[in-house]
């Protein structure tokens, strides 16, 4: 089954598979001087992958049943296979019964009531602080970095991402801002530092909230930058600005209208909201089973059409849209590099299976931005169109000004070089 599928799939590059019994199979360009070589370690591994490649390959790698031989690694294999799949006929459609079952499971997974939403967030974000600091930048930005130059460091690109978001918010001193899905607090602290705004950050990840508040208190701004373990649906009050960075992917496709109706009710009449999200380029879809099971239960990447429809139906007017295409691919490649560099520490914190799961997750995500159908969207939405200027020249000018205020730290670069 697997032989038939790969024979039709791999045309560019070369994949060599050694089965458990020593049989060797070659796919693609047989004379390629740099083949990616993998081997299966037991009799059932190939069948496990063939039955459901979208799930089986990741599980086989996590369990040590699929091994990628040096000098290549799982990222090379994922990029090779999915580059061919995205250019050709795909990985092959599952049978109708499996497709129907997966669709029903996805729909059930999208029901994100309060208790389930909290559980889903904790599943991913409550890994230890030490785990995330091994591969993120010093500010712990766990969303797309903005690479004005692909040669820039991750640290520089994350500062530039925050500057771009700030520019689109058109902040002024004394404003009150709501940061939904505030992560470890880096964006909120930067906005307060740059503009003197008061920020409320909310999240359902307990350790993120604790860490973010510790940072604010240590910086002496705990009275102006506050973080609460709160569902966005329970926030009250009025805010001059709202930012949502990497949050709406966790809302669930069934809850977009609810989300935008709630944020609309929280924003002042002359306010601005900036939504930063991963997005689909090919219309509405589903979240794959492996990601739902192991990485982001309840998560869904929206299409632009889904977001705009929900915005239009809840009183918003879209003021500006930007599609950011390859930035997340560069971000994920660097996260993968740092993850792999710190295999020993991550394995000691958890185990080898979780380390390999994280590698597979990052590599799979990277390929979706390089050759698949994923990008990032910035949607600036308003209740009154006079809240934003007629032209968008102000965005690049202000982003450049803010970026110039911050020197990129080199903590990770120095540590990585030392190791």
C-alpha positions in Angstrom: 0.0 0.0 0.0 2.7 2.5 1.0 4.9 1.5 -2.0 2.0 2.2 -4.4 1.3 5.6 -2.8 4.9 6.8 -2.7 5.6 5.6 -6.3 2.9 7.9 -7.5 3.7 10.7 -5.2 7.5 11.3 -5.1 8.7 12.9 -8.4 11.0 15.6 -7.2 14.0 14.6 -5.0 14.6 11.1 -3.8 13.3 9.1 -0.8 14.9 5.8 0.1 13.1 3.5 2.5 14.6 0.4 4.2 11.9 -1.9 5.5 12.4 -3.9 8.8 13.6 -6.9 6.8 16.2 -5.0 4.9 14.3 -4.6 1.6 15.1 -1.2 0.0 12.6 0.9 -1.9 13.6 4.0 -3.9 11.2 6.8 -4.9 11.7 9.8 -7.1 15.0 10.7 -8.8 17.0 7.5 -8.3 20.3 9.3 -9.3 19.8 12.2 -6.9 23.1 12.6 -5.0 21.4 13.5 -1.7 18.5 11.1 -1.0 16.5 11.2 2.2 16.8 7.8 3.8 14.4 6.4 6.3 13.9 2.9 7.8 11.1 1.1 9.5 12.1 -0.7 12.7 9.3 -3.3 12.9 7.0 -5.3 10.7 3.9 -3.3 11.2 5.3 0.2 10.8 4.9 0.6 7.1 1.3 -0.6 7.3 0.6 1.8 10.2 1.7 4.7 7.9 -0.1 3.4 4.8 -3.5 3.0 6.6 -3.6 6.7 7.3 -0.5 8.6 6.2 -1.7 11.9 7.7 -1.6 10.4 11.2 0.5 7.3 10.8 3.7 9.0 9.8 3.8 11.3 12.8 2.9 8.5 15.2 5.5 6.1 13.7 8.2 8.8 14.1 7.1 9.7 17.6 7.2 6.0 18.6 10.6 5.3 17.1 9.2 3.0 14.4 10.2 5.4 11.6 13.8 6.5 11.8 15.4 9.2 9.5 19.1 8.4 8.9 21.8 11.0 9.1 22.7 13.5 7.7 19.0 14.1 7.2 16.3 14.4 9.8 12.5 14.4 10.0 12.2 18.0 8.7 13.9 16.9 5.5 11.6 14.0 5.1 8.4 16.1 5.8 9.5 18.9 3.5 10.3 16.4 0.7 7.1 14.4 0.9 4.8 17.3 1.4 6.4 19.4 -1.4 5.6 16.6 -3.7 2.1 16.1 -2.3 1.2 19.8 -2.6 2.5 20.0 -6.2 0.9 16.8 -7.3 -2.2 14.9 -6.4 -1.8 15.0 -2.6 -1.4 12.1 -0.3 -4.4 10.3 -1.6 -7.9 10.7 -0.3 -9.1 8.5 2.6 -12.0 6.2 2.0 -15.5 7.8 2.3 -16.3 6.3 5.7 -13.0 7.5 7.2 -13.5 10.9 5.6 -17.1 11.2 7.1 -15.9 10.0 10.5 -13.1 12.5 10.5 -15.4 15.3 9.5 -17.8 14.5 12.3 -14.9 14.2 14.8 -13.7 17.6 13.6 -17.1 19.2 14.1 -17.4 17.8 17.6 -13.9 19.1 18.4 -14.9 22.6 17.4 -17.5 23.0 20.2 -15.4 25.1 22.5 -17.5 25.7 25.6 -15.8 27.4 28.5 -14.6 24.2 30.4 -13.4 22.6 27.2 -11.7 25.7 25.9 -9.7 25.9 29.1 -8.7 22.3 28.9 -7.7 22.6 25.3 -5.4 25.6 26.0 -3.8 23.9 29.0 -3.1 20.8 26.8 -0.7 22.9 24.7 0.5 25.9 26.7 1.1 24.5 30.1 4.3 22.7 29.2 7.0 24.0 31.5 8.5 27.5 31.2 11.8 25.9 30.6 10.5 23.9 27.6 9.4 27.0 25.7 12.4 29.1 26.5 14.6 26.5 24.8 13.3 27.4 21.3 11.5 30.7 21.5 13.1 34.2 21.4 14.0 35.9 24.7 10.6 37.7 24.8 8.8 34.3 24.3 6.8 35.3 21.3 5.0 32.2 20.2 3.5 33.5 17.0 4.8 34.5 13.6 7.9 36.7 13.5 8.1 39.4 10.9 11.2 39.1 8.7 11.8 42.4 7.0 15.0 40.6 5.8 15.1 36.8 5.8 18.6 37.0 7.2 17.4 38.7 10.3 17.6 36.9 13.7 14.5 35.6 15.3 14.9 38.2 18.0 15.0 41.0 15.5 12.0 39.6 13.6 9.9 39.3 16.7 10.5 42.9 17.7 9.5 43.9 14.2 6.3 41.9 14.5 5.4 43.7 17.6 6.2 47.0 16.0 4.0 46.2 13.0 1.1 45.3 15.2 1.5 48.5 17.3 1.6 50.6 14.2 -1.7 49.3 13.0 -3.3 50.0 16.4 -2.5 53.7 16.3 -1.9 53.9 20.0 -1.8 57.0 22.1 -0.7 57.5 25.8 -3.4 56.8 28.3 -5.4 54.4 26.1 -6.8 51.2 27.5 -6.0 48.0 25.6 -7.3 44.5 25.8 -4.8 41.8 24.7 -6.8 38.5 24.1 -4.6 35.5 24.3 -1.7 37.4 25.8 0.8 34.6 25.8 3.8 35.4 28.1 3.1 39.1 28.1 5.8 40.4 25.7 3.4 42.3 23.4 1.6 43.9 26.3 4.8 45.0 28.0 6.2 46.5 24.8 3.0 48.4 24.1 3.1 49.9 27.6 6.8 50.7 27.2 6.4 52.4 23.9 3.1 54.3 24.5 2.3 54.3 28.2 -1.0 52.5 27.5 -2.8 50.5 30.2 -3.2 46.8 29.2 -5.3 44.0 30.4 -4.1 40.6 29.1 -6.4 37.6 29.3 -5.6 33.9 28.7 -6.7 30.4 29.8 -3.1 29.2 30.3 -2.3 29.4 34.1 1.5 29.4 33.8 1.5 32.0 31.1 -0.6 34.4 33.2 1.6 33.8 36.3 4.8 34.4 34.3 3.4 37.5 32.4 2.4 39.1 35.7 5.7 38.4 37.2 7.3 40.2 34.3 5.1 43.2 34.7 5.7 43.4 38.4 9.5 43.0 37.9 9.4 45.9 35.4 7.5 48.1 37.9 4.4 48.4 35.7 2.2 45.8 37.4 -0.4 48.5 38.1 -0.7 49.4 34.4 -0.2 46.0 32.8 -2.3 43.3 34.3 -2.9 39.7 33.4 -5.9 37.6 34.3 -6.8 33.9 33.9 -10.1 34.7 32.2 -12.1 33.5 29.2 -12.5 36.4 26.8 -16.3 35.8 27.0 -16.2 36.9 30.6 -14.3 40.2 30.1 -16.3 43.4 30.9 -15.7 47.1 30.4 -14.7 49.3 27.4 -11.4 49.4 25.7 -9.9 51.8 23.2 -8.0 49.1 21.4 -8.1 45.3 21.2 -5.4 43.0 19.9 -5.8 39.3 19.3 -2.5 37.6 18.3 -2.6 33.9 17.6 -5.8 33.6 19.6 -8.7 33.1 17.1 -7.1 29.8 15.9 -8.3 28.4 19.3 -11.8 29.8 19.2 -13.2 27.1 17.0 -15.0 27.5 13.6 -18.4 27.4 15.3 -17.7 30.4 17.5 -16.3 33.1 15.1 -19.5 35.2 15.2 -19.7 34.9 19.0 -16.1 36.0 19.2 -16.5 39.1 17.0 -19.8 40.0 18.6 -18.2 40.0 22.1 -15.1 42.0 21.0 -17.4 44.5 19.2 -19.3 45.0 22.5 -16.0 45.7 24.3 -14.5 48.2 21.9 -15.1 52.0 22.2 -16.9 53.5 19.2 -13.8 55.1 17.8 -11.6 52.1 18.6 -9.5 49.7 16.5 -9.1 46.0 16.7 -6.1 44.1 15.2 -6.6 40.4 14.5 -3.4 38.4 13.8 -4.0 34.8 12.8 -2.8 31.9 10.7 -5.1 31.7 7.7 -6.1 29.3 4.9 -5.7 30.4 1.3 -8.0 27.8 -0.2 -11.3 28.3 1.6 -12.8 26.6 4.6 -11.5 23.2 5.7 -10.9 21.0 8.7 -8.1 20.5 11.2 -6.2 17.3 10.5 -6.6 14.5 13.0 -2.9 14.4 14.1 -2.9 18.0 15.0 -6.3 17.7 16.8 -5.1 14.7 18.8 -1.6 15.7 19.8 -1.1 19.5 19.4 -4.1 21.8 19.3 -7.4 20.1 20.3 -10.3 22.4 19.5 -8.1 24.4 17.1 -9.0 25.6 13.6 -7.2 27.7 11.0 -9.7 30.1 9.4 -10.1 31.2 5.8 -10.4 34.9 5.1 -13.9 34.4 3.9 -14.9 32.9 7.3 -13.4 35.8 9.2 -14.8 38.5 7.0 -18.3 36.9 7.1 -18.3 36.8 10.9 -17.0 40.4 11.1 -19.6 41.7 8.7 -22.3 39.9 10.6 -21.4 41.4 14.0 -21.2 45.1 13.3 -17.6 45.5 12.2 -16.1 47.2 9.2 -12.8 45.9 7.8 -10.4 48.8 7.5 -7.2 47.0 6.4 -6.1 43.5 5.5 -2.5 42.3 5.0 -1.5 38.7 3.9 1.9 37.7 5.3 3.0 34.7 3.4 6.5 33.3 4.1 7.2 34.8 7.5 6.0 31.9 9.6 8.0 29.5 7.5 11.2 31.3 8.5 9.9 31.4 12.1 9.2 27.7 12.3 12.5 26.8 10.7 14.3 28.7 13.5 12.1 27.1 16.2 12.9 23.7 14.7 16.6 24.4 14.7 16.6 25.5 18.3 14.4 22.6 19.3 16.8 20.1 17.7 19.8 21.8 19.2 18.3 21.2 22.7 17.2 17.6 22.3 18.9 16.5 25.5 17.2 19.2 27.7 13.8 18.6 26.2 14.1 14.9 26.6 15.1 15.3 30.2 12.2 17.6 30.9 9.7 15.1 29.3 10.8 12.2 27.2 12.0 11.3 23.7 8.5 10.8 22.4 7.4 14.3 23.2 10.6 15.7 21.7 10.0 13.8 18.5 6.3 14.9 18.5 7.5 18.5 18.8 9.9 18.1 15.9 7.2 16.6 13.7 4.8 19.4 14.6 7.2 22.2 13.8 8.4 20.5 10.5 4.8 19.9 9.4 3.8 23.4 10.2 6.8 24.9 8.3 6.0 22.9 5.2 2.4 24.2 5.2 3.7 27.8 4.9 6.4 26.9 2.4 4.5 24.9 -0.1 1.0 24.4 1.4 -2.0 26.6 1.8 -1.2 28.5 5.0 -0.3 32.2 5.5 -0.9 34.8 8.2 -3.6 37.4 8.1 -3.7 40.9 9.7 -7.2 42.2 9.8 -7.7 45.8 11.2 -11.3 46.2 12.0 -13.2 49.3 13.3 -16.7 50.3 14.3 -16.3 53.8 12.7 -14.3 54.2 9.5 -12.9 57.5 10.7 -10.7 55.6 13.3 -8.1 54.8 10.6 -6.4 57.1 8.1 -7.4 57.1 4.4 -4.1 55.7 3.3 -1.9 53.1 5.0 1.4 54.9 4.7 1.3 55.5 8.5 1.8 51.8 9.1 5.3 51.3 7.7 6.5 54.7 9.0 5.4 54.0 12.6 6.6 50.3 12.5 10.1 51.5 11.4 10.2 54.1 14.2 9.2 51.6 16.9 11.6 48.9 15.6 14.5 51.4 15.7 13.8 51.9 19.5 14.7 48.3 20.3 18.0 46.5 20.0 17.6 42.8 19.4 18.8 40.7 22.3 21.4 38.0 21.6 20.7 35.7 24.5 19.8 32.7 22.4 22.4 33.3 19.8 25.2 33.5 22.4 23.9 30.4 24.2 23.5 28.4 21.0 27.1 29.4 19.9 28.5 28.3 23.2 26.8 24.9 22.9 
